[in-house]
Amino acid sequence: MKYEIENNEDLKILNDIEEKIIKNINLGYDPQILAVLDDERATSNQIELIKDKITKEIVTRLFRMANAVYFGKLLGGEVSSFFEATIRIGMQPAKLYIIALSIFSLSPSKEYKMLTARSFATSVLGRMPASEMGFREKEIKNVELGGLFFNIGQLMIWLYRTSGSNIDLEEEFISKYSPYLGLKIIEKFKLPGFLNEIIVSPYFRLTEDSFHLSAIVNMANSIVENSFRKYGKLIIQSPVPDELISNTTGSIIENQFRAIGFSEYIEIVPVTEAR
């Protein structure tokens, strides 16, 4: 997918980011091992062996995700193997989560973690309207994964700015070109093509009778940006579980944030305690 670069000076900076950051990303493992998850005929043993080749932190996060309410803990019980966790999440989604979570772990900085939490929040919030609007499960999952990678280019710029670069990048540059750098990540790791449209769609796009997937991700991202700008986290007002209701939408979202290690970036305000 082509992306218009306004001038040679911008292109020079983007090439520098690509050369110094994107081409040198070290996830702690060879991404080629994840090709197993592209093969529908992969055996349970082949999938199980992946856990020994990626970082323990990522394995732990995937297990927590698979055991979270959203992924079926109430119906399916606790997963006990990496293979079971992968199947519950989905082979292709699991691959994308492994790559995204690995990129999210490239810096211990609190500012970087907040940026990754915003990506995760966009992923979580995007799923809800897609589900309510009757999208197919595959499309809902694409919205969720699109949200996860929507701001991945901003992470590359942050890494570049903190790597010793003496170039002062303005917010206009970051906003304009972070999608371009997101495309470079998709290209580098050979990620699914549906991510391209979600990341670079320049407009609020509609289909003949509904929202395009990119429009749902854009809406979710706008909500997340507004909340993080005001409060430094995602704040949601929602009913909370009580003696009659074991889970609410708000508590399920909170469980997802806790499972992935982002509990400090979510706050559920009971409906009776409006801010």
GUSEFI-728366 format. One record per residue (C-alpha): residue in three letters; x, z, y; chain; residue number from 1. Coordinates in Angstrom, 2 decimals, decimal comma. Each point is the difference from the previous one (the first is absolute). Layout:
// GUSEFI-728366
atom code ALA c1 X c3 Z c2 Y unit A pos NUM
...
//
This chain:
// GUSEFI-728366
atom code MET c1 0,00 c3 0,00 c2 0,00 unit A pos 1
atom code LYS c1 1,41 c3 -1,03 c2 3,39 unit A pos 2
atom code TYR c1 0,31 c3 2,43 c2 2,89 unit A pos 3
atom code GLU c1 0,70 c3 -1,12 c2 3,55 unit A pos 4
atom code ILE c1 3,07 c3 1,48 c2 1,68 unit A pos 5
atom code GLU c1 -0,19 c3 -0,27 c2 3,78 unit A pos 6
atom code ASN c1 3,66 c3 -0,44 c2 0,89 unit A pos 7
atom code ASN c1 3,53 c3 -0,09 c2 -1,37 unit A pos 8
atom code GLU c1 0,80 c3 3,51 c2 1,18 unit A pos 9
atom code ASP c1 -2,90 c3 1,43 c2 -2,03 unit A pos 10
atom code LEU c1 1,05 c3 -2,09 c2 -2,99 unit A pos 11
atom code LYS c1 3,55 c3 1,33 c2 0,27 unit A pos 12
atom code ILE c1 -1,24 c3 3,60 c2 -0,13 unit A pos 13
atom code LEU c1 -2,35 c3 -0,71 c2 -2,91 unit A pos 14
atom code ASN c1 2,79 c3 -1,66 c2 -1,95 unit A pos 15
atom code ASP c1 2,17 c3 3,03 c2 0,69 unit A pos 16
atom code ILE c1 -2,70 c3 2,34 c2 -1,34 unit A pos 17
atom code GLU c1 -0,39 c3 -2,15 c2 -3,08 unit A pos 18
atom code GLU c1 3,75 c3 -0,15 c2 -0,66 unit A pos 19
atom code LYS c1 0,77 c3 3,69 c2 0,64 unit A pos 20
atom code ILE c1 -3,15 c3 1,68 c2 -1,33 unit A pos 21
atom code ILE c1 -2,24 c3 -2,14 c2 -2,18 unit A pos 22
atom code LYS c1 2,69 c3 -1,76 c2 -2,01 unit A pos 23
atom code ASN c1 1,79 c3 3,31 c2 -0,59 unit A pos 24
atom code ILE c1 -2,96 c3 2,12 c2 -1,06 unit A pos 25
atom code ASN c1 0,97 c3 2,20 c2 -2,94 unit A pos 26
atom code LEU c1 -3,01 c3 1,39 c2 -1,83 unit A pos 27
atom code GLY c1 2,16 c3 1,91 c2 -2,46 unit A pos 28
atom code TYR c1 -0,76 c3 -2,39 c2 -2,83 unit A pos 29
atom code ASP c1 -0,08 c3 -3,72 c2 -0,74 unit A pos 30
atom code PRO c1 -3,46 c3 -1,28 c2 1,08 unit A pos 31
atom code GLN c1 0,19 c3 -2,55 c2 -2,83 unit A pos 32
atom code ILE c1 -0,92 c3 2,74 c2 -2,47 unit A pos 33
atom code LEU c1 -3,50 c3 -0,06 c2 1,49 unit A pos 34
atom code ALA c1 -0,53 c3 -3,55 c2 -1,28 unit A pos 35
atom code VAL c1 -1,38 c3 1,67 c2 -3,13 unit A pos 36
atom code LEU c1 -3,07 c3 0,95 c2 2,03 unit A pos 37
atom code ASP c1 -0,68 c3 -3,68 c2 0,73 unit A pos 38
atom code ASP c1 -0,35 c3 -0,71 c2 -3,72 unit A pos 39
atom code GLU c1 -3,45 c3 0,72 c2 -1,40 unit A pos 40
atom code ARG c1 1,53 c3 -0,12 c2 -3,49 unit A pos 41
atom code ALA c1 2,50 c3 2,77 c2 0,75 unit A pos 42
atom code THR c1 0,02 c3 2,71 c2 -2,65 unit A pos 43
atom code SER c1 -0,62 c3 3,67 c2 0,65 unit A pos 44
atom code ASN c1 3,64 c3 0,70 c2 -0,88 unit A pos 45
atom code GLN c1 1,30 c3 -2,58 c2 2,51 unit A pos 46
atom code ILE c1 -2,10 c3 1,57 c2 2,74 unit A pos 47
atom code GLU c1 0,93 c3 3,55 c2 -1,00 unit A pos 48
atom code LEU c1 3,72 c3 -0,82 c2 0,28 unit A pos 49
atom code ILE c1 -0,39 c3 -0,81 c2 3,71 unit A pos 50
atom code LYS c1 -0,21 c3 3,70 c2 0,79 unit A pos 51
atom code ASP c1 3,62 c3 0,46 c2 -1,08 unit A pos 52
atom code LYS c1 1,19 c3 -2,68 c2 2,41 unit A pos 53
atom code ILE c1 -1,72 c3 1,02 c2 3,25 unit A pos 54
atom code THR c1 0,41 c3 3,19 c2 1,98 unit A pos 55
atom code LYS c1 -1,58 c3 3,22 c2 -1,26 unit A pos 56
atom code GLU c1 -1,72 c3 0,45 c2 3,36 unit A pos 57
atom code ILE c1 -1,89 c3 -3,28 c2 -0,39 unit A pos 58
atom code VAL c1 -0,94 c3 0,83 c2 -3,61 unit A pos 59
atom code THR c1 -1,36 c3 3,37 c2 1,13 unit A pos 60
atom code ARG c1 -2,05 c3 -1,58 c2 2,78 unit A pos 61
atom code LEU c1 -1,50 c3 -2,57 c2 -2,38 unit A pos 62
atom code PHE c1 -1,02 c3 2,73 c2 -2,44 unit A pos 63
atom code ARG c1 -1,61 c3 1,97 c2 2,82 unit A pos 64
atom code MET c1 -1,86 c3 -3,09 c2 1,17 unit A pos 65
atom code ALA c1 -1,24 c3 -0,78 c2 -3,50 unit A pos 66
atom code ASN c1 -1,23 c3 3,57 c2 -0,40 unit A pos 67
atom code ALA c1 -1,71 c3 0,13 c2 3,40 unit A pos 68
atom code VAL c1 -3,82 c3 -0,02 c2 0,01 unit A pos 69
atom code TYR c1 -0,09 c3 -3,51 c2 1,49 unit A pos 70
atom code PHE c1 1,76 c3 -1,47 c2 -3,02 unit A pos 71
atom code GLY c1 -2,35 c3 1,61 c2 -2,49 unit A pos 72
atom code LYS c1 1,26 c3 3,47 c2 -0,86 unit A pos 73
atom code LEU c1 -3,55 c3 1,32 c2 -0,28 unit A pos 74
atom code LEU c1 -0,90 c3 -2,68 c2 -2,55 unit A pos 75
atom code GLY c1 3,23 c3 -0,81 c2 -1,76 unit A pos 76
atom code GLY c1 1,93 c3 3,25 c2 -0,09 unit A pos 77
atom code GLU c1 3,67 c3 0,54 c2 0,80 unit A pos 78
atom code VAL c1 2,39 c3 -2,83 c2 -0,81 unit A pos 79
atom code SER c1 2,95 c3 1,03 c2 -2,12 unit A pos 80
atom code SER c1 2,23 c3 -3,08 c2 0,05 unit A pos 81
atom code PHE c1 1,32 c3 -2,48 c2 2,54 unit A pos 82
atom code PHE c1 -1,79 c3 -2,77 c2 -1,92 unit A pos 83
atom code GLU c1 -3,34 c3 1,80 c2 0,39 unit A pos 84
atom code ALA c1 0,64 c3 0,59 c2 3,70 unit A pos 85
atom code THR c1 0,81 c3 -3,68 c2 0,51 unit A pos 86
atom code ILE c1 -3,09 c3 -1,20 c2 -1,83 unit A pos 87
atom code ARG c1 -2,26 c3 2,35 c2 1,94 unit A pos 88
atom code ILE c1 1,40 c3 -1,17 c2 3,33 unit A pos 89
atom code GLY c1 0,27 c3 -3,64 c2 -1,16 unit A pos 90
atom code MET c1 3,16 c3 -1,86 c2 -0,94 unit A pos 91
atom code GLN c1 0,27 c3 -2,18 c2 3,11 unit A pos 92
atom code PRO c1 -1,06 c3 2,79 c2 2,40 unit A pos 93
atom code ALA c1 2,46 c3 2,35 c2 -1,70 unit A pos 94
atom code LYS c1 2,80 c3 -2,50 c2 0,63 unit A pos 95
atom code LEU c1 -0,90 c3 -0,24 c2 3,69 unit A pos 96
atom code TYR c1 -0,30 c3 3,77 c2 0,30 unit A pos 97
atom code ILE c1 3,45 c3 0,46 c2 -1,54 unit A pos 98
atom code ILE c1 1,54 c3 -2,43 c2 2,50 unit A pos 99
atom code ALA c1 -1,91 c3 1,41 c2 2,99 unit A pos 100
atom code LEU c1 0,74 c3 3,63 c2 -0,88 unit A pos 101
atom code SER c1 3,66 c3 -0,90 c2 -0,50 unit A pos 102
atom code ILE c1 0,12 c3 -1,55 c2 3,47 unit A pos 103
atom code PHE c1 -1,82 c3 3,07 c2 1,35 unit A pos 104
atom code SER c1 2,86 c3 2,12 c2 -1,37 unit A pos 105
atom code LEU c1 2,83 c3 -1,87 c2 1,74 unit A pos 106
atom code SER c1 0,38 c3 2,65 c2 2,69 unit A pos 107
atom code PRO c1 -0,56 c3 3,78 c2 0,00 unit A pos 108
atom code SER c1 -0,82 c3 -0,09 c2 3,72 unit A pos 109
atom code LYS c1 -3,25 c3 1,68 c2 1,01 unit A pos 110
atom code GLU c1 -0,79 c3 -2,92 c2 2,33 unit A pos 111
atom code TYR c1 0,49 c3 -2,48 c2 -2,83 unit A pos 112
atom code LYS c1 -2,20 c3 2,06 c2 -2,31 unit A pos 113
atom code MET c1 -2,74 c3 0,01 c2 2,61 unit A pos 114
atom code LEU c1 0,15 c3 -3,80 c2 0,19 unit A pos 115
atom code THR c1 -0,32 c3 -0,21 c2 -3,79 unit A pos 116
atom code ALA c1 -2,89 c3 2,47 c2 0,06 unit A pos 117
atom code ARG c1 -1,79 c3 -2,31 c2 2,43 unit A pos 118
atom code SER c1 0,39 c3 -2,85 c2 -2,46 unit A pos 119
atom code PHE c1 -1,43 c3 2,11 c2 -2,79 unit A pos 120
atom code ALA c1 -2,89 c3 1,12 c2 2,22 unit A pos 121
atom code THR c1 -0,84 c3 -3,64 c2 0,79 unit A pos 122
atom code SER c1 -0,02 c3 -0,71 c2 -3,72 unit A pos 123
atom code VAL c1 -2,37 c3 2,89 c2 -0,75 unit A pos 124
atom code LEU c1 -2,41 c3 -0,68 c2 2,86 unit A pos 125
atom code GLY c1 -0,14 c3 -3,73 c2 -0,68 unit A pos 126
atom code ARG c1 -1,33 c3 0,57 c2 -3,48 unit A pos 127
atom code MET c1 -3,16 c3 1,80 c2 1,14 unit A pos 128
atom code PRO c1 -1,71 c3 -2,73 c2 2,07 unit A pos 129
atom code ALA c1 1,06 c3 -2,66 c2 -2,52 unit A pos 130
atom code SER c1 -1,69 c3 2,01 c2 -2,72 unit A pos 131
atom code GLU c1 -3,13 c3 0,71 c2 2,06 unit A pos 132
atom code MET c1 -0,34 c3 -3,69 c2 0,88 unit A pos 133
atom code GLY c1 -0,15 c3 -0,94 c2 -3,67 unit A pos 134
atom code PHE c1 3,34 c3 -1,72 c2 -0,40 unit A pos 135
atom code ARG c1 1,26 c3 -0,55 c2 -3,53 unit A pos 136
atom code GLU c1 2,46 c3 2,55 c2 -1,34 unit A pos 137
atom code LYS c1 2,90 c3 -2,47 c2 0,18 unit A pos 138
atom code GLU c1 -0,76 c3 -0,68 c2 3,69 unit A pos 139
atom code ILE c1 -0,31 c3 3,72 c2 0,70 unit A pos 140
atom code LYS c1 3,38 c3 0,54 c2 -1,61 unit A pos 141
atom code ASN c1 1,47 c3 -2,84 c2 2,11 unit A pos 142
atom code VAL c1 -1,27 c3 1,72 c2 3,16 unit A pos 143
atom code GLU c1 1,57 c3 3,24 c2 -1,16 unit A pos 144
atom code LEU c1 3,35 c3 -1,64 c2 -0,76 unit A pos 145
atom code GLY c1 -0,16 c3 -2,07 c2 3,17 unit A pos 146
atom code GLY c1 -0,32 c3 3,20 c2 2,00 unit A pos 147
atom code LEU c1 3,00 c3 1,42 c2 -1,80 unit A pos 148
atom code PHE c1 2,20 c3 -2,91 c2 1,11 unit A pos 149
atom code PHE c1 -1,72 c3 -0,76 c2 3,32 unit A pos 150
atom code ASN c1 2,64 c3 1,74 c2 2,15 unit A pos 151
atom code ILE c1 2,98 c3 -0,45 c2 -2,30 unit A pos 152
atom code GLY c1 1,72 c3 -2,10 c2 2,69 unit A pos 153
atom code GLN c1 -0,10 c3 2,96 c2 2,39 unit A pos 154
atom code LEU c1 1,95 c3 2,02 c2 -2,54 unit A pos 155
atom code MET c1 2,69 c3 -2,68 c2 -0,06 unit A pos 156
atom code ILE c1 0,25 c3 0,13 c2 3,78 unit A pos 157
atom code TRP c1 0,24 c3 3,80 c2 -0,06 unit A pos 158
atom code LEU c1 2,83 c3 -0,16 c2 -2,55 unit A pos 159
atom code TYR c1 1,75 c3 -2,58 c2 2,16 unit A pos 160
atom code ARG c1 -0,33 c3 2,06 c2 3,18 unit A pos 161
atom code THR c1 1,45 c3 3,06 c2 -1,73 unit A pos 162
atom code SER c1 2,81 c3 -1,84 c2 -1,79 unit A pos 163
atom code GLY c1 2,28 c3 -0,08 c2 3,02 unit A pos 164
atom code SER c1 -1,47 c3 -3,01 c2 1,76 unit A pos 165
atom code ASN c1 0,47 c3 0,11 c2 3,76 unit A pos 166
atom code ILE c1 -2,88 c3 -2,40 c2 0,64 unit A pos 167
atom code ASP c1 -2,97 c3 1,60 c2 1,74 unit A pos 168
atom code LEU c1 -3,12 c3 -1,51 c2 -1,55 unit A pos 169
atom code GLU c1 -3,14 c3 0,28 c2 2,09 unit A pos 170
atom code GLU c1 -3,44 c3 0,74 c2 -1,43 unit A pos 171
atom code GLU c1 -1,12 c3 -3,56 c2 0,76 unit A pos 172
atom code PHE c1 2,77 c3 -1,36 c2 -2,23 unit A pos 173
atom code ILE c1 -0,87 c3 2,45 c2 -2,80 unit A pos 174
atom code SER c1 -3,69 c3 -0,84 c2 0,15 unit A pos 175
atom code LYS c1 0,64 c3 -3,73 c2 0,12 unit A pos 176
atom code TYR c1 2,57 c3 -0,31 c2 -2,77 unit A pos 177
atom code SER c1 -0,60 c3 2,81 c2 -2,49 unit A pos 178
atom code PRO c1 -2,34 c3 -2,34 c2 -1,97 unit A pos 179
atom code TYR c1 2,83 c3 -2,55 c2 -0,20 unit A pos 180
atom code LEU c1 2,29 c3 2,62 c2 -1,50 unit A pos 181
atom code GLY c1 -2,81 c3 1,03 c2 -2,35 unit A pos 182
atom code LEU c1 -0,05 c3 -3,57 c2 -1,29 unit A pos 183
atom code LYS c1 3,73 c3 0,24 c2 -0,65 unit A pos 184
atom code ILE c1 -0,60 c3 3,07 c2 -2,18 unit A pos 185
atom code ILE c1 -2,70 c3 -1,86 c2 -1,93 unit A pos 186
atom code GLU c1 2,42 c3 -2,87 c2 -0,49 unit A pos 187
atom code LYS c1 2,90 c3 2,23 c2 -1,04 unit A pos 188
atom code PHE c1 -1,93 c3 1,83 c2 -2,71 unit A pos 189
atom code LYS c1 -2,18 c3 -2,98 c2 -0,99 unit A pos 190
atom code LEU c1 -3,23 c3 1,86 c2 0,73 unit A pos 191
atom code PRO c1 -3,49 c3 -1,53 c2 -0,39 unit A pos 192
atom code GLY c1 -1,04 c3 -2,62 c2 2,54 unit A pos 193
atom code PHE c1 -3,19 c3 1,79 c2 1,07 unit A pos 194
atom code LEU c1 2,18 c3 2,43 c2 1,95 unit A pos 195
atom code ASN c1 1,14 c3 -2,83 c2 2,29 unit A pos 196
atom code GLU c1 -3,46 c3 -0,60 c2 1,45 unit A pos 197
atom code ILE c1 -0,70 c3 3,70 c2 0,45 unit A pos 198
atom code ILE c1 3,28 c3 0,68 c2 1,80 unit A pos 199
atom code VAL c1 0,09 c3 -2,95 c2 2,40 unit A pos 200
atom code SER c1 -3,68 c3 -0,78 c2 0,71 unit A pos 201
atom code PRO c1 -0,04 c3 -0,25 c2 3,84 unit A pos 202
atom code TYR c1 -3,76 c3 0,43 c2 0,45 unit A pos 203
atom code PHE c1 -2,85 c3 2,18 c2 -1,18 unit A pos 204
atom code ARG c1 -1,00 c3 -2,42 c2 -2,72 unit A pos 205
atom code LEU c1 -3,46 c3 -0,49 c2 -1,51 unit A pos 206
atom code THR c1 -1,15 c3 -1,96 c2 -3,02 unit A pos 207
atom code GLU c1 -3,33 c3 -1,83 c2 -0,17 unit A pos 208
atom code ASP c1 -1,92 c3 3,16 c2 -0,80 unit A pos 209
atom code SER c1 2,34 c3 2,96 c2 0,30 unit A pos 210
atom code PHE c1 3,38 c3 1,32 c2 1,16 unit A pos 211
atom code HIS c1 3,24 c3 -1,57 c2 -1,18 unit A pos 212
atom code LEU c1 2,27 c3 2,46 c2 -1,81 unit A pos 213
atom code SER c1 2,45 c3 -0,10 c2 2,92 unit A pos 214
atom code ALA c1 -2,77 c3 1,10 c2 2,40 unit A pos 215
atom code ILE c1 -0,70 c3 3,11 c2 -2,09 unit A pos 216
atom code VAL c1 3,70 c3 0,90 c2 -0,05 unit A pos 217
atom code ASN c1 0,20 c3 -0,54 c2 3,76 unit A pos 218
atom code MET c1 -2,95 c3 2,32 c2 0,58 unit A pos 219
atom code ALA c1 1,51 c3 2,69 c2 -2,20 unit A pos 220
atom code ASN c1 3,37 c3 -0,34 c2 1,73 unit A pos 221
atom code SER c1 -1,60 c3 0,34 c2 3,45 unit A pos 222
atom code ILE c1 -1,73 c3 3,24 c2 -1,05 unit A pos 223
atom code VAL c1 3,24 c3 1,36 c2 -1,43 unit A pos 224
atom code GLU c1 2,07 c3 -0,94 c2 3,08 unit A pos 225
atom code ASN c1 -2,53 c3 1,65 c2 2,31 unit A pos 226
atom code SER c1 -0,04 c3 3,23 c2 -2,00 unit A pos 227
atom code PHE c1 3,78 c3 0,20 c2 -0,38 unit A pos 228
atom code ARG c1 0,46 c3 -0,73 c2 3,69 unit A pos 229
atom code LYS c1 -2,31 c3 2,89 c2 0,93 unit A pos 230
atom code TYR c1 0,78 c3 2,56 c2 -2,69 unit A pos 231
atom code GLY c1 3,10 c3 -1,14 c2 -1,90 unit A pos 232
atom code LYS c1 -2,07 c3 -0,29 c2 -3,18 unit A pos 233
atom code LEU c1 -3,26 c3 -1,34 c2 -1,37 unit A pos 234
atom code ILE c1 -2,91 c3 2,27 c2 0,82 unit A pos 235
atom code ILE c1 -3,31 c3 -0,62 c2 -1,72 unit A pos 236
atom code GLN c1 -3,27 c3 1,83 c2 0,45 unit A pos 237
atom code SER c1 -1,76 c3 0,33 c2 -3,32 unit A pos 238
atom code PRO c1 -2,18 c3 2,29 c2 -2,11 unit A pos 239
atom code VAL c1 2,13 c3 2,26 c2 -2,16 unit A pos 240
atom code PRO c1 -0,54 c3 0,98 c2 -3,63 unit A pos 241
atom code ASP c1 -2,18 c3 3,03 c2 -0,65 unit A pos 242
atom code GLU c1 -1,71 c3 1,68 c2 -2,95 unit A pos 243
atom code LEU c1 -2,25 c3 -3,04 c2 -0,45 unit A pos 244
atom code ILE c1 2,39 c3 -2,87 c2 0,77 unit A pos 245
atom code SER c1 3,40 c3 -0,05 c2 -1,70 unit A pos 246
atom code ASN c1 1,37 c3 -2,99 c2 1,93 unit A pos 247
atom code THR c1 -0,79 c3 -1,81 c2 3,23 unit A pos 248
atom code THR c1 1,51 c3 -3,15 c2 1,49 unit A pos 249
atom code GLY c1 2,11 c3 2,17 c2 2,28 unit A pos 250
atom code SER c1 1,32 c3 2,16 c2 -2,83 unit A pos 251
atom code ILE c1 0,83 c3 -3,07 c2 -2,10 unit A pos 252
atom code ILE c1 2,01 c3 -1,44 c2 2,91 unit A pos 253
atom code GLU c1 1,75 c3 3,34 c2 0,43 unit A pos 254
atom code ASN c1 0,86 c3 0,02 c2 -3,72 unit A pos 255
atom code GLN c1 1,54 c3 -3,46 c2 0,32 unit A pos 256
atom code PHE c1 2,22 c3 1,09 c2 2,90 unit A pos 257
atom code ARG c1 1,05 c3 3,12 c2 -1,92 unit A pos 258
atom code ALA c1 0,80 c3 -2,03 c2 -3,13 unit A pos 259
atom code ILE c1 2,30 c3 -2,34 c2 1,87 unit A pos 260
atom code GLY c1 1,77 c3 2,79 c2 1,91 unit A pos 261
atom code PHE c1 -1,64 c3 -0,54 c2 3,41 unit A pos 262
atom code SER c1 -2,18 c3 3,12 c2 0,21 unit A pos 263
atom code GLU c1 1,33 c3 0,89 c2 3,46 unit A pos 264
atom code TYR c1 -1,40 c3 -3,25 c2 1,37 unit A pos 265
atom code ILE c1 -3,65 c3 0,55 c2 -0,93 unit A pos 266
atom code GLU c1 -2,52 c3 2,49 c2 1,36 unit A pos 267
atom code ILE c1 -3,64 c3 0,24 c2 -1,03 unit A pos 268
atom code VAL c1 -2,26 c3 1,52 c2 2,66 unit A pos 269
atom code PRO c1 -3,29 c3 1,31 c2 -1,45 unit A pos 270
atom code VAL c1 -3,05 c3 -1,66 c2 1,55 unit A pos 271
atom code THR c1 -1,13 c3 3,35 c2 1,36 unit A pos 272
atom code GLU c1 3,24 c3 0,34 c2 1,97 unit A pos 273
atom code ALA c1 0,05 c3 -3,10 c2 2,17 unit A pos 274
atom code ARG c1 3,11 c3 -0,36 c2 2,15 unit A pos 275
//
